[in-house]
Amino acid sequence: MLMRLKYSVLAFVAALMVLACRRTAAPEPGTETLTYALGNAATASFAALPGGGVQVKISTASVQAGTVAALYYGPLNEQQGRAALLGSVNTTGETIFTITALENGLPFGLADLQNFDGCLRLYTTNPNTPTAGADVGGNALTGDATPYSLLPQNNSGVSGTFTIYKRRNGLSRVDVVLTGTQAGALHPLHIHLGGPSVCGTIAVTLQSVVGATGTSSSTLRAYDSQSIPNAGAPLSYMDLLGLSKCLKVHTSSANDAEIATN
């Protein structure tokens, strides 16, 4: 009789434990979220978790099987190291990840994300050629943008625009979009001190324009180390807007002839 009672009590305790495990859910994220459009009909939402860390919810309409999500340092238009590997992404619908720390061991919460100098990449084999992604945290764009026109030079037939975008951290992204360039060419470009009628010494070297696409995207942090008199000095979005400047697009590194300027 005692043995039967003992086994009944043990079975009852075990049943309670099973019920408790079934009713214990993962911590619910808070109401404060940061959401980013990743392109290709994908989004990523970051929400704070009560015990620390963030929940990352990636929503996709359709991605290739084997797609991986990861946080990287620096903006999308640069190639820097990985900060945190999230994991494989479902081909459709939602995939949810939890981050409590970066790969260097530093804790990572929503407040850390807001100041994070990085980006989120979705990729299959090469993170430097993502299928979707976005600048996040301090690198996210504020919506402030200032466009300029680029006019043909030396009968090049090349024209377009360059636009200065403001990041949340106060830095700039400069995008150049040209028409009339040819596949196979790389066109160096620089921001020079002085207005279009002066166009003096180089202030900043930008990423070269790829002839096949006619595009370039650069993140500016400081003047070039050889820029006189501002060598290496910080260069914010507001500094760049206030600068008397011109932008020159050149034929090639071997041929300094201009093909477009503002």
C-alpha atoms as one frame of an Amber mdcrd trajectory, in Angstrom:
protein
   0.000   0.000   0.000   2.802   2.388   0.918   4.630   1.502  -2.279   1.517
   2.241  -4.348   1.084   5.577  -2.594   4.730   6.425  -3.194   4.472   5.705
  -6.918   1.206   7.688  -7.174   2.851  10.738  -5.586   5.845  10.480  -7.908
   3.587  10.208 -10.954   1.562  13.218  -9.797   4.733  15.322  -9.312   6.030
  14.285 -12.745   2.717  15.290 -14.341   2.886  18.696 -12.669   6.424  19.193
 -13.985   5.321  18.379 -17.527   2.424  20.821 -17.270   4.715  23.514 -15.880
   7.147  23.070 -18.782   4.342  23.303 -21.309   3.019  26.488 -19.779   6.433
  28.175 -19.519   6.817  30.338 -22.613   9.812  32.309 -23.839   9.929  35.900
 -22.561   7.673  38.178 -24.554   9.461  41.073 -26.257   8.699  44.625 -25.169
   6.588  47.070 -27.125   9.538  49.221 -28.261  10.807  47.998 -31.619  13.106
  49.137 -34.416  12.119  47.974 -37.907  14.209  48.101 -41.070  13.342  47.429
 -44.714  15.880  44.961 -46.136  14.809  45.090 -49.769  13.353  42.226 -51.815
  10.143  42.412 -49.739  11.989  41.548 -46.509  11.962  43.354 -43.159  13.712
  42.957 -39.810  12.232  44.038 -36.474  14.286  44.270 -33.268  12.485  44.223
 -29.902  13.880  44.382 -26.356  13.549  41.264 -24.188  12.716  41.684 -20.464
  15.806  39.831 -19.250  18.156  41.589 -21.656  19.032  41.037 -25.268  16.863
  41.515 -28.337  14.470  39.434 -30.367  15.024  39.737 -34.127  12.063  38.899
 -36.343  12.895  38.614 -40.034   9.931  38.503 -42.438  10.441  37.449 -46.050
   8.175  36.898 -49.043  10.651  34.540 -50.689  14.383  33.915 -50.220  16.674
  31.226 -51.538  17.100  28.100 -49.429  20.289  28.329 -47.398  20.009  32.075
 -46.812  21.769  33.199 -43.635  21.236  36.347 -41.524  24.051  38.081 -39.653
  24.959  41.439 -38.141  28.156  43.007 -39.476  30.161  45.998 -38.375  30.110
  49.062 -40.619  27.584  50.017 -43.302  26.429  47.827 -46.183  28.701  49.645
 -48.627  31.802  48.562 -46.709  33.334  45.154 -45.990  34.011  44.739 -42.283
  33.924  41.860 -39.797  30.948  39.924 -38.491  29.395  41.036 -35.208  26.825
  38.258 -34.659  25.633  35.268 -36.665  21.842  34.920 -36.368  21.328  31.733
 -38.380  19.352  30.289 -41.285  16.302  32.165 -42.569  13.061  30.461 -43.591
  12.388  30.730 -47.318   9.026  32.404 -46.599   7.259  33.885 -43.593   8.899
  34.766 -40.276  12.114  33.625 -38.664  12.805  34.632 -35.049  16.233  34.887
 -33.444  17.456  35.999 -30.025  20.695  37.915 -29.411  22.053  38.540 -25.925
  25.692  39.262 -26.841  27.910  39.899 -29.850  30.621  37.458 -30.880  33.195
  39.544 -28.982  31.262  38.829 -25.772  29.799  42.323 -25.297  26.137  42.369
 -24.165  23.707  43.461 -26.851  20.321  45.009 -26.136  18.023  47.436 -27.928
  19.901  50.453 -26.516  23.144  48.985 -27.890  21.511  48.513 -31.286  20.501
  52.179 -31.425  24.184  53.182 -31.314  25.491  50.194 -33.272  27.817  51.011
 -36.199  26.696  48.131 -38.360  24.317  46.498 -40.794  22.173  43.384 -41.182
  22.942  41.139 -44.157  21.006  38.254 -45.719  23.251  36.137 -47.938  23.773
  32.613 -49.257  27.538  32.169 -49.691  29.272  35.566 -49.639  28.272  38.149
 -47.017  29.864  40.875 -49.148  27.259  40.262 -51.861  24.057  40.139 -49.790
  20.711  39.336 -51.390  19.063  41.778 -48.957  20.151  43.963 -46.088  20.006
  47.312 -44.345  22.128  49.712 -42.373  20.904  49.511 -38.782  21.360  51.361
 -35.498  23.538  54.455 -35.809  24.064  53.767 -39.520  20.353  53.945 -40.372
  19.348  56.890 -42.524  17.318  59.699 -40.961  15.452  60.663 -44.132  17.467
  63.879 -44.580  18.994  64.036 -48.069  20.549  66.730 -50.269  20.830  66.059
 -54.039  23.147  67.709 -56.577  23.214  67.477 -60.376  26.276  66.236 -62.287
  26.823  67.653 -65.765  28.803  66.180 -68.703  32.401  67.320 -69.188  34.675
  67.046 -72.251  31.829  65.755 -74.458  31.592  62.585 -72.364  27.823  62.219
 -72.561  27.895  61.229 -68.889  25.546  62.937 -66.438  23.655  62.146 -63.251
  23.303  63.042 -59.593  25.088  62.718 -56.299  23.065  62.711 -53.105  24.250
  63.198 -49.530  22.206  61.234 -46.972  22.357  61.749 -43.207  22.887  58.788
 -40.891  21.569  58.655 -37.306  25.143  58.862 -36.017  25.635  62.187 -37.824
  27.810  60.807 -40.629  27.041  60.852 -44.352  26.358  58.373 -47.115  27.101
  59.721 -50.586  25.430  57.964 -53.528  26.353  58.715 -57.135  24.107  57.628
 -60.016  25.301  58.221 -63.595  23.990  57.525 -67.083  26.260  57.109 -70.098
  29.013  55.035 -68.457  30.315  51.840 -70.049  30.649  48.302 -68.700  34.177
  47.345 -67.691  35.162  50.859 -66.597  35.888  52.146 -63.080  35.626  55.904
 -62.674  37.429  57.495 -59.694  35.603  60.355 -58.024  36.453  62.897 -55.372
  34.902  65.769 -53.483  37.158  68.800 -53.932  37.421  71.941 -51.832  35.955
  75.045 -53.451  32.813  75.478 -55.519  32.361  74.315 -59.131  34.160  77.364
 -60.482  37.206  76.663 -58.274  37.367  72.889 -57.592  40.643  72.924 -55.673
  42.419  70.208 -53.686  40.797  66.849 -52.879  38.836  66.803 -49.624  37.491
  63.231 -49.761  38.039  60.221 -52.020  34.831  58.284 -52.732  34.228  54.733
 -53.951  34.781  54.573 -57.718  31.765  54.468 -60.009  31.225  51.015 -61.543
  30.719  51.611 -65.263  28.316  48.685 -65.731  25.825  50.140 -63.226  26.846
  53.806 -63.160  26.660  53.774 -59.364  28.811  54.381 -56.310  28.029  54.476
 -52.579  30.414  55.751 -49.894  30.300  56.422 -46.170  32.211  59.538 -45.110
  33.792  59.841 -41.671  36.747  62.196 -42.132  38.760  64.216 -44.622  41.438
  62.328 -46.565  44.752  62.042 -44.748  46.359  64.108 -47.540  43.661  66.799
 -47.587  45.088  70.239 -46.826  44.396  71.944 -44.424  41.937  69.452 -42.868
  43.944  66.201 -43.046  42.141  63.441 -41.146  39.686  65.786 -39.392  36.165
  64.417 -38.689  33.603  65.235 -41.387  29.932  65.095 -40.393  26.830  65.432
 -42.546  26.388  69.052 -41.464  30.094  69.767 -42.119  29.766  68.339 -45.611
  26.649  70.372 -46.396  28.369  73.575 -45.276  31.528  72.846 -47.231  32.204
  74.831 -50.404  32.724  71.843 -52.685  32.554  70.247 -56.079  32.480  66.596
 -57.121  34.552  65.338 -60.046  34.142  62.043 -61.889  37.263  61.006 -63.799
  37.798  58.794 -66.846  40.139  56.357 -65.039  43.011  56.302 -62.571  45.384
  56.447 -65.548  43.493  59.297 -67.235  42.566  62.235 -65.017  40.203  63.823
 -67.550  36.819  64.729 -66.082  33.672  63.150 -67.467  31.191  64.820 -65.079
  31.072  67.447 -62.344  28.504  69.563 -60.520
